[in-house]
């Protein structure tokens, strides 16, 4: 009888082992698609491990999809099947062509075009549509069917509507959520007589001019022992949003408020965010208070946390307080009109904040001084100007006080074993830190010996201070920030690397962040002698959900800024601007204009072929020897603007930076160029 053989013709009895070789076992992994990297699909495991898959072996998996993959190398995998689809619907611009309809998705991490058909929807070319995927890539090719029309990119409001839908953000509240919000009563001490009454204390809010959700007020008293008592009074949202209610489920689902140009998607309905919870002046409010006793040197002598009722004496604006700090006597009189002790209290607060800031800097905290774009909109919601929002002394002062309160609460929780969500920031990514070091080494004149091994936050801070006056500082600061891990929420007190704080949490913004609400509830339970209910796996799930919601909000806010920048610059095509190189890849150069807009210079439009040196973040000209580096000044022209993709294409003016005259090229390069001319 013949032995059974398999398809290779080998005996099916025993496996054939080659001498000297170890048998490699296959390993099945559950991964999530996180993006593309040079033609390969980048995937991530739950523990953060990263794997790469050739696009041909990905079975058409899209960004965010869950896959089951087989490991075929140290970091290489092949996808066996797609287990979950992250994008059952897409939002994008419908393009009607002779070859058929396609959708250009707003989500930039999806394919640039998806085959589509309009079905019953009377969509026209250029309309923004929502479409459902009716066939996946591994089923014969990606195909979408338009289901409804959102609007046209001709209107900024429609573009933002489309972004909200595309990002999966929640734009409205269900009836049961609104019904609970409508039933809430204003603060009354008779409803909660166990609270400490601080209504006689001078306290006030300081926010932006357009703000309506005031979730923090501050106070300052001088004690008989010469110490200062800083009071940070936070809206007690937990009193109103009880665990397990419709309001709580909605807040958990949203995770955070989202701030887009001209509109806000609040975590809580306006009845809370702008009403019963908001610390509006001359209204009684239930609050959670951190009373921090500080020495004249800024050392913490004592901390007391309390459930309180407070009454804000004034609603101040950052710009007005900054004018007062700058010596505006009319503003001083205006502040004194609100309360006679207000000007002197503000000056004492400024001195205290500067002391606290100096202590943090001595401890090595890293201050990334970034300017956020702020758009001036017309009546139709169209951008007419970009302003770069700068932090003045008033903004820094409130930030210093909020940091002090967050640190004090986190330390209290860790010492007393209170389960809550910590804000954690781990050590820099070693590979990204090495790229940062090599970039600095290429600049020259920067001592980078500390950027290796167990680098401390003070080492990075020292480099930022050392290079602050250099023209490349903006790029240096950006690269330093990119070398950092992303801050996130965790049930464990892992510390905050960037702030150089072993204990840190988010406590001061419960109106707009769910983790702050979790912290407030945990403190309330401890203070009232009850058990903290959100623990274990549920607390871990809240940490993951809050981190995910924060990332989604940041992505949406950045995408909205790009939409507005593109709309603004569309009316400036052909105009020339000074710019600075802010990024690069193998396809081109990103350049930031002076007004904060960022555009792209495709390499194919340049007079030489530039090779991308990723390790040193340089582009080198093959024929001319030109070198383009991060932070380099350029003169550019707005070549074109594509509203659907929010892209601004730039044209480089003048010669390539550092290009050598043709006569200075080596004989070898001249011969190579001469030979190339025969093949053009």
FENLINWO-V501015 format. One line per field, one symbol per residue. psi: psi as a letter, one per 40 degrees, with the letter a starting at -180 (. if undefined). burial: b if it has 24 or more other C-alpha atoms within 12 Angstrom, else e. A space follows every 50 residues. Layout:
psi=???
burial=???
This chain:
psi=hiihiaeeeiheciihhhhehhhhhihhihihheaigfeihhihideeih iihhdeeefehiheihihihheadeiiihdihdihegdiihahhhhidei iihhidheeiidihiiidbehfiiheihihiihehideeehhhihhdihd aieehdddddddddddefiheiiiddddddddeiiihhdddgeeihhfee hhiiihiideidghehiiihihideeiihhhhhhhgddddgiheiddddd dddddiihhiheihgidiiddddebddhgiifhhihihhhhhhiideeih dihhhihihihheihihddddddddeehddddddddddhdeddddddddd ddddddddddddeeihhhgihiihhhiadeeiheihhhhihadddddddd dddddddddddddddefhhahihihiiihddddddddddddddiehhede gibghiddddddddddedeideddddddddddeiihiaiieigeihddef hdhiihdefedehddddddddddddddefihhdgibdddddddddddddd ddddddddddddddddddedeeheiiiiihheiiaeeahhhhideeihih hhdeeieihhhhgddefihhhddeeihhiiehhihiihdihhddefhhhi hhiaihhehiiddeiidddddddddddee.
burial=eeeeeeeeeeeeeeeeeeeeeeeeeeeebbbbbbbbeeebbbbbbeeeeb bbbbbebbbbbbbbbbbbbbbeeeebbbbbbbeebbbbbbbbbbbeeeee bbbbbbbbbbbebbbbbbeeeebbbbbbbbbbbbebbeeeebbbbbbbbb bbbebbbbbbbbbbbbbbbbbebeeebeebbeebebbbeeeeeebebbbe bbbbbbbbeeebbbbbbbbbbeeeeeebbbbbbbbbbbbbbbbeebbbeb bbbbbbbbbbbbebbbbbbbbbbbbbbbbbbebbbbbbbbbbbbebebeb eebbbbbbbbbbbbbbbbbbbbebbeeeeeebeebeeeeebbbebbbbbb bbbbbbbeebbeebbbbbeeeebbbeeeeebbbbbbeeeeebbbbbbbbb bbbbbbbbbbbbbbeeebbbbbbbbbbbbeebbbbbbbbbeebeebebee bbeebbbbbbbbbbbebeeeebbbbbbbbbbebbeebbbbbbbbbbbbbb bbbbbbbbbbbbbbbbbbbbbbbbbbbeeeebebbeeebbebbbbbbbbb bbbebbbbbbbbbbbbbbbbeeeeeebbbbbbbbbeebbbbbbbbbbbbb bbbeebebbbbbeeebbbbbbbbbbbbbbbbbbbbbbbbbbbbbbbbbbb bbbeebbebeeeeeeeeeeeeeeeeeeeee
